[in-house]
Amino acid sequence: MERLHHEVALLEMRAEQLRIHLRSLPFTSAEGRKVRAILAAMRFKIKILKQFEYGIGKGRGTAPLH
């Protein structure tokens, strides 16, 4: 479970770095679209990891992470 906490923390820090970088880019730029796509994937992964982490705390969610 500690590994999940660490993984979520790292993803949240990286997402914050990308949000800061995104503010410096024009909205319609190719790099801006790429960063927004990466952020969306990271938000999804954080959400899934948090749900999995919650499930482990409740005795569910015994599937291994890869």
C-alpha positions, 0 to 999 in steps of 0.5 A, spaced: 500 500 500 505 504 501 508 503 494 501 506 491 501 512 496 508 513 493 506 512 485 500 517 486 504 522 489 509 522 484 504 522 479 501 528 482 507 532 482 509 531 475 502 533 473 503 539 477 509 540 473 506 539 466 500 544 468 505 549 470 508 548 463 502 548 459 500 555 462 506 557 458 504 554 451 499 557 446 492 553 447 492 551 440 499 549 439 501 542 438 505 541 444 499 544 448 495 538 445 500 533 447 501 536 454 493 536 455 493 529 453 498 526 457 495 530 463 488 527 462 492 520 462 495 522 468 489 524 471 485 517 469 491 513 472 491 517 479 484 516 479 484 508 478 490 508 483 486 511 488 480 507 487 485 501 487 488 503 494 481 505 497 479 497 495 485 495 498 484 498 505 477 495 505 479 488 503 478 488 496 482 490 490 487 484 490 489 484 483 496 485 482 499 492 479 503 492 473 
